[in-house]
Amino acid sequence: MSTTLGAFIAGGVAACGAVTVTHGFETVKIRLQLQGELKAKGEAPRMYKGVLHGVGVITKNEGIKGLLRGLSCAYIYQMTLNGCRLGFYEPLRQSITTLIFRDPTVQSFGVNIFSGAASGILGAMAGSPFFLVKTRLQSYSPFLPVGTQHQYKNAWDGMTQIYKGEGVKGLYRGVGPAMIRTGFGSSVQLPTYFFAKRRLVKHLGMEEGPALHLASSTASGFVVCCVMHPPDTVMSRMYNQTGNLYNSAFDCLTRTVKTEGVFSLYKGFTAHLARILPHTILTLSLAEQTNKWMRKVEDRILSKDVEEKL
Ligand SMILES: *[C@@H]1O[C@H](CO)[C@@H](O)[C@H](O)[C@H]1NC(C)=O
């Protein structure tokens, strides 16, 4: 019980640290994904020409503040998502493995994938309203606007405006693709991380430590980005719409592919990679550290408990 809480706090703190460093790329990614929506190639102006150009243009026109729009929402979202993810993963995995193999120490790739996805999907569902407001805050630009320009003063103002206008349903706009996206991402993040780690130890003789954490999380981050990006693009577009431009995530997917081509689903991929790679590296490496730290604290508290009882 106390270890689950420990993992929850450790995961959340780790994720917020990671988010602070990478939020600017996320802002660029969202604007790249929304740019030229439902327009054939060449028909729409390309205001943001790529990740570096995007960072440059936003910093020049809106300052660092422009890159960091929606950061507080990102924190709340990360606490919710990664808390759920890292917190539920091990307990879920262990219970399922115990059920199937009668032994919690068995490493089953299928069970790992399932547990990762299930805990991620739970987190995405819980955190979707924050991600929605975050996306809208990030696409707002007084200089080079893409997407619907929602005039939210801050995260709280955004939430209340949406709630007043559209109710709970409005807050949960786009929750479907958000769950799919995160399910895809989570289903590969931890399994590829542990998989890469085991391989690196076995074949390259690497030892437990920062270098191993760095290498394994890089591999994991790349795979995560590849599978997560297409549903992420659909999600950004569902979050942008206020009316009923699309009647479902599937509608959004098919119309995007039809008008902009299949590769449009990978719009903003480099920006996403620029965010995901350091994010995954920092989250997983920091989680290793915070988990270790948390275990130490827990050990101390627990042993103190025991001492007091004696
Ligand atoms: C965003 O949503 C609105 C509808 O609310 C739509 O008109 C617009 O085309 C969408 N995309 C962009 C890039 O503006």
The ligand as a Gaussian input file, in Angstrom:
#p B3LYP/6-31G(d) Opt

LIG

0 1
 C      -10.310000      24.105000     -35.273000
 O      -11.682000      23.997000     -34.966000
 C      -12.547000      24.872000     -35.662000
 C      -13.957000      24.572000     -35.226000
 O      -14.129000      24.820000     -33.907000
 C      -12.423000      24.730000     -37.159000
 O      -13.199000      25.704000     -37.809000
 C      -10.958000      24.834000     -37.576000
 O      -10.844000      24.544000     -38.935000
 C      -10.111000      23.865000     -36.752000
 N       -8.731000      23.885000     -37.154000
 C       -7.967000      24.916000     -37.322000
 C       -6.569000      24.659000     -37.728000
 O       -8.358000      26.046000     -37.147000

